[in-house]
Amino acid sequence: MNDGLILYVPGSVMILALLIKAPTLRRGWDQPLMRAVCTLLVVGCLVMFLAAPPTISAVNRLTGIVNFSAPLVYSVLTAFSGSCIVLVLQWGGGPPAVVRRATRLTVAVFGAVTLLIVVLFTIGDAPVERLRDLDTYYANTPWLREMIVCYLLAHTVGSSTLTLLCWKWLLRVRPSLRPLRTGLALIVLGGVLDLCYLVAKWAAVGARWAGRDWDGLSTYVAPPFASAAALMVGSGFIVPLVGGSAAWRDFSRYRRLHPLWKALRGFAASSVTTVPLTWWSPIGIRLIHRESVIDDGILALACWFDPAVRGAAYEAALGQGLCESRASVVADAAMLAAACRRREAAAAAEAAEAADRVAAADQGLPEPYRLDSRPLAALAREFRTSPIVAAVRRDPAAL
């Protein structure tokens, strides 16, 4: 079992990704992109589990055919290479007719190679079961040699094409499309690791043709590269799909609001902060709760806001070369930080007296911050990172 963990782990990750995306895939099954994603994940899972030595031994035993797993694994691996290219074609978009022709050509080519692998194994002779080194053991055996070359060529073409296409695409993608850029970078990294796997395989097989023994490259060096490559490529295709979902956007905003929530939760009313949340509460509910705590904390600090601090912070931000919109956010964050400092420093009696005196003034933050996570996220970022806010937090009179 330990021999198979290196492949079972990434295979399990792909299964988990498939289960997570199952509702979306089911709703969008009529879309070619969704079908391509589903095919990639299913074939990727099969590759990881079927290529593990314990599974190879079990399949050979159950079928009663020595080395039956060889054409099975090679065929599925070839299908995985083809499905990666198909997904990139669907993902990249373009004229529908062109995409359809390219997809059909890819399916036809890799399908023909898959069929050829099965035929070559059938007419070849592999009487000795090899669980880990079939590539090198039968590298000089007629027909099996051609089968090995077919699968390695198909895999090399598929991996190289996928890596090159994604690299070119990565160079053109706007920095604002972070999930897509991250996914493409993971695919490119996975492609590089896969090419390392292929170099090790080709070197070991080529050494056999030259009468030398470099089998260790194929048996021990190549599998870790294959495992890491499959994990990177699978993750690369999943990240943009998950990253563009509403749940992921809510999670990103929820995480970015943490600095503001941490600073203001002590000022919010207990009826807001003590709302029961379980570990399985949806991220959307958690985001609303965090926004409510922040908004209530801002209202509680309204009587402590000093417009003079805001004005000084705004001028300081403009002096640092910030645009007016960002300088305004920095100024609001500085005024909020000063209010937090003053409120914490005040005695309880003085705080109550001040609240009674000026609560009606409602000198709160501008209305767009109220219960809207997008401007709140910008406020939270400046609240945590701005040096102007940090100076005010240390001394409200610093500016």
CORSUL-V221039 format. One record per residue. N is the residue number from 1. RES is the residue in one small letter. SS is DSSP state (H for helix, E for strand, - for the rest). PHI is phi as a letter, one per 20 degrees, with the letter a starting at -180 (999 if undefined). D_FIRST is the distance of its C-alpha to the first C-alpha in Angstrom with 1 decimal. Layout:
n=<N/N>
res=<RES/RES>
ss=<SS/SS>
phi=<PHI/PHI>
d_first=<D_FIRST/D_FIRST>
This chain:
n=<1/2/3/4/5/6/7/8/9/10/11/12/13/14/15/16/17/18/19/20/21/22/23/24/25/26/27/28/29/30/31/32/33/34/35/36/37/38/39/40/41/42/43/44/45/46/47/48/49/50/51/52/53/54/55/56/57/58/59/60/61/62/63/64/65/66/67/68/69/70/71/72/73/74/75/76/77/78/79/80/81/82/83/84/85/86/87/88/89/90/91/92/93/94/95/96/97/98/99/100/101/102/103/104/105/106/107/108/109/110/111/112/113/114/115/116/117/118/119/120/121/122/123/124/125/126/127/128/129/130/131/132/133/134/135/136/137/138/139/140/141/142/143/144/145/146/147/148/149/150/151/152/153/154/155/156/157/158/159/160/161/162/163/164/165/166/167/168/169/170/171/172/173/174/175/176/177/178/179/180/181/182/183/184/185/186/187/188/189/190/191/192/193/194/195/196/197/198/199/200/201/202/203/204/205/206/207/208/209/210/211/212/213/214/215/216/217/218/219/220/221/222/223/224/225/226/227/228/229/230/231/232/233/234/235/236/237/238/239/240/241/242/243/244/245/246/247/248/249/250/251/252/253/254/255/256/257/258/259/260/261/262/263/264/265/266/267/268/269/270/271/272/273/274/275/276/277/278/279/280/281/282/283/284/285/286/287/288/289/290/291/292/293/294/295/296/297/298/299/300/301/302/303/304/305/306/307/308/309/310/311/312/313/314/315/316/317/318/319/320/321/322/323/324/325/326/327/328/329/330/331/332/333/334/335/336/337/338/339/340/341/342/343/344/345/346/347/348/349/350/351/352/353/354/355/356/357/358/359/360/361/362/363/364/365/366/367/368/369/370/371/372/373/374/375/376/377/378/379/380/381/382/383/384/385/386/387/388/389/390/391/392/393/394/395/396/397/398/399>
res=<m/n/d/g/l/i/l/y/v/p/g/s/v/m/i/l/a/l/l/i/k/a/p/t/l/r/r/g/w/d/q/p/l/m/r/a/v/c/t/l/l/v/v/g/c/l/v/m/f/l/a/a/p/p/t/i/s/a/v/n/r/l/t/g/i/v/n/f/s/a/p/l/v/y/s/v/l/t/a/f/s/g/s/c/i/v/l/v/l/q/w/g/g/g/p/p/a/v/v/r/r/a/t/r/l/t/v/a/v/f/g/a/v/t/l/l/i/v/v/l/f/t/i/g/d/a/p/v/e/r/l/r/d/l/d/t/y/y/a/n/t/p/w/l/r/e/m/i/v/c/y/l/l/a/h/t/v/g/s/s/t/l/t/l/l/c/w/k/w/l/l/r/v/r/p/s/l/r/p/l/r/t/g/l/a/l/i/v/l/g/g/v/l/d/l/c/y/l/v/a/k/w/a/a/v/g/a/r/w/a/g/r/d/w/d/g/l/s/t/y/v/a/p/p/f/a/s/a/a/a/l/m/v/g/s/g/f/i/v/p/l/v/g/g/s/a/a/w/r/d/f/s/r/y/r/r/l/h/p/l/w/k/a/l/r/g/f/a/a/s/s/v/t/t/v/p/l/t/w/w/s/p/i/g/i/r/l/i/h/r/e/s/v/i/d/d/g/i/l/a/l/a/c/w/f/d/p/a/v/r/g/a/a/y/e/a/a/l/g/q/g/l/c/e/s/r/a/s/v/v/a/d/a/a/m/l/a/a/a/c/r/r/r/e/a/a/a/a/a/e/a/a/e/a/a/d/r/v/a/a/a/d/q/g/l/p/e/p/y/r/l/d/s/r/p/l/a/a/l/a/r/e/f/r/t/s/p/i/v/a/a/v/r/r/d/p/a/a/l>
ss=<-/H/H/H/H/H/H/H/H/H/H/H/H/H/H/H/H/H/H/H/H/H/H/H/H/H/H/-/-/-/-/H/H/H/H/H/H/H/H/H/H/H/H/H/H/H/H/H/H/H/-/-/H/H/H/H/H/H/H/H/H/H/H/-/-/-/-/H/H/H/H/H/H/H/H/H/H/H/H/H/H/H/H/H/H/H/H/H/H/H/H/H/-/-/-/H/H/H/H/H/H/H/H/H/H/H/H/H/H/H/H/H/H/H/H/H/H/H/H/H/H/H/H/-/-/-/-/-/-/-/-/-/-/H/H/H/H/-/-/-/-/-/-/H/H/H/H/H/H/H/H/H/H/H/H/H/H/H/H/H/H/H/H/H/H/H/H/H/H/H/H/H/-/-/-/-/-/H/H/H/H/H/H/H/H/H/H/H/H/H/H/H/H/H/H/H/H/H/H/H/H/H/H/H/H/H/H/H/H/-/-/-/-/-/H/H/H/H/H/H/H/H/H/H/H/H/H/H/H/H/H/H/H/H/H/H/H/H/H/H/H/H/H/-/-/H/H/H/H/H/H/H/H/H/H/H/-/H/H/H/H/H/H/H/-/-/-/-/-/H/H/H/H/-/-/-/-/-/-/-/-/-/H/H/H/H/H/H/H/H/H/H/H/H/H/H/H/H/H/H/-/H/H/H/-/-/H/H/H/H/H/H/H/H/H/H/H/H/H/-/-/-/-/H/H/H/H/H/H/H/H/H/H/H/H/H/H/H/H/H/H/H/H/H/H/-/-/H/H/H/H/H/H/H/H/H/H/H/H/H/H/-/-/-/-/-/H/H/H/-/-/-/H/H/H/H/H/H/H/H/H/H/H/H/H/-/H/H/H/H/H/H/H/H/-/-/-/-/->
phi=<999/f/f/e/f/f/d/f/f/f/f/f/f/f/f/f/f/f/f/f/e/g/g/f/f/f/f/d/f/f/e/g/f/f/f/f/f/f/f/f/f/f/f/f/f/f/g/f/f/f/e/f/g/f/f/g/f/f/f/f/f/f/e/m/d/f/m/f/f/g/f/f/f/f/f/f/f/f/f/f/f/f/f/f/f/f/f/f/f/f/f/f/m/o/g/g/f/f/f/f/f/f/f/f/f/f/f/f/f/f/f/f/f/f/f/f/f/f/f/f/f/f/e/e/c/c/f/d/f/c/e/c/c/f/g/e/f/d/f/d/e/g/m/f/f/f/f/f/f/f/f/f/f/f/f/f/f/f/f/f/f/f/f/f/f/f/f/f/f/g/f/e/f/f/g/f/e/f/g/f/f/f/f/f/f/f/f/f/f/f/f/f/f/f/f/f/g/f/f/f/f/f/f/f/f/f/f/f/f/e/n/d/d/d/f/g/f/f/e/d/e/f/g/f/f/f/f/f/f/f/f/f/f/g/f/f/f/e/g/f/f/f/f/e/e/f/f/f/f/f/f/f/f/g/f/f/e/g/g/f/f/f/f/d/f/f/d/f/f/f/f/e/f/e/g/f/c/e/f/e/f/g/f/f/f/f/f/f/f/f/f/f/f/f/f/f/f/f/f/f/e/g/f/d/f/d/g/f/f/f/f/f/f/f/f/f/f/f/f/e/n/f/f/f/f/f/f/f/f/f/f/f/f/f/f/f/f/f/f/f/f/f/f/f/e/f/f/f/f/f/f/f/f/f/f/f/f/c/f/f/f/l/e/f/f/g/g/g/f/f/l/c/f/f/f/f/f/f/f/f/f/f/f/e/d/f/f/f/f/f/f/f/f/f/b/g/e/f/e>
d_first=<0.0/3.8/5.3/5.2/6.4/9.6/10.4/9.3/11.5/14.6/14.2/14.4/17.4/19.0/18.7/20.3/23.0/23.7/24.2/26.4/28.5/28.6/32.2/33.5/32.0/33.5/36.9/37.0/35.7/39.1/38.6/37.1/35.4/33.5/32.5/31.3/29.2/27.6/26.9/25.3/22.9/22.0/21.6/19.7/17.1/16.9/16.6/13.6/11.6/13.1/12.7/8.9/8.3/6.4/9.3/11.7/11.4/11.8/14.7/16.3/16.3/17.7/20.4/21.3/21.9/20.5/19.0/19.9/17.1/19.1/22.1/20.2/18.2/21.4/23.5/21.6/21.4/25.2/25.8/24.1/26.4/29.3/28.6/28.5/32.0/33.2/32.3/34.1/37.1/37.2/36.6/39.3/41.9/45.1/47.4/45.7/47.0/45.6/42.2/42.1/43.1/40.5/37.7/38.9/39.0/35.5/34.2/36.3/35.2/31.5/31.8/33.7/31.1/28.4/30.7/31.5/27.9/27.7/31.1/30.3/27.2/29.3/32.1/29.9/28.5/24.8/24.7/21.8/18.2/16.6/13.1/13.6/17.4/19.3/21.5/22.9/22.9/25.0/26.9/30.1/29.8/32.5/31.5/27.8/29.1/30.9/27.9/25.9/28.9/29.4/26.0/26.3/29.9/29.2/26.4/28.8/31.7/29.8/28.3/31.6/33.6/31.6/31.7/35.4/36.4/34.7/36.2/39.7/39.3/38.2/41.4/43.5/42.0/44.2/42.9/43.6/40.8/38.2/35.3/35.9/36.2/33.0/31.1/32.7/31.9/28.2/28.3/30.2/27.8/24.8/27.0/27.7/24.0/23.5/26.5/25.0/22.0/24.6/26.6/23.8/23.2/27.0/27.6/25.2/26.5/30.0/29.7/28.9/32.0/34.0/32.8/30.7/27.1/25.4/22.0/20.3/21.4/19.5/16.4/15.9/18.6/18.4/14.9/15.5/18.9/17.7/15.4/18.3/20.8/19.4/19.3/22.9/24.3/23.0/24.4/27.5/28.3/27.7/29.7/33.1/32.7/31.7/34.1/37.0/36.6/39.0/36.3/35.2/38.9/39.5/36.7/38.0/41.5/40.3/38.6/41.7/44.0/42.4/44.9/47.9/46.5/45.8/49.4/51.1/49.3/51.5/54.7/53.6/54.8/52.7/52.9/50.9/48.4/47.5/46.5/43.4/40.2/36.8/33.4/33.1/36.6/36.6/37.1/40.4/41.7/40.6/42.4/45.6/45.5/45.0/47.9/50.1/49.6/50.5/53.5/54.7/54.4/56.4/59.1/59.3/59.9/62.5/65.4/64.0/63.7/66.1/67.2/68.4/64.9/63.7/66.5/66.0/62.2/63.0/65.4/63.0/60.2/62.7/63.7/60.2/60.3/58.3/59.3/61.3/58.6/56.1/58.9/59.7/56.2/56.3/59.6/58.4/55.4/57.8/60.2/57.3/56.1/59.7/60.1/57.0/58.3/61.8/60.6/58.5/61.4/64.0/64.9/64.2/67.9/68.5/65.6/66.9/70.4/69.2/67.2/70.3/72.4/70.5/67.9/70.1/70.0/66.4/65.8/62.1/60.0/60.9/60.0/57.3/54.9/55.2/52.1/50.9/47.6/48.3/51.3/49.9/46.9/49.3/51.2/48.1/47.2/50.6/50.7/47.7/48.3/52.1/53.9/57.0/55.4/54.0/57.6/59.0/56.3/57.4/61.1/62.4/65.6/63.9/65.0>
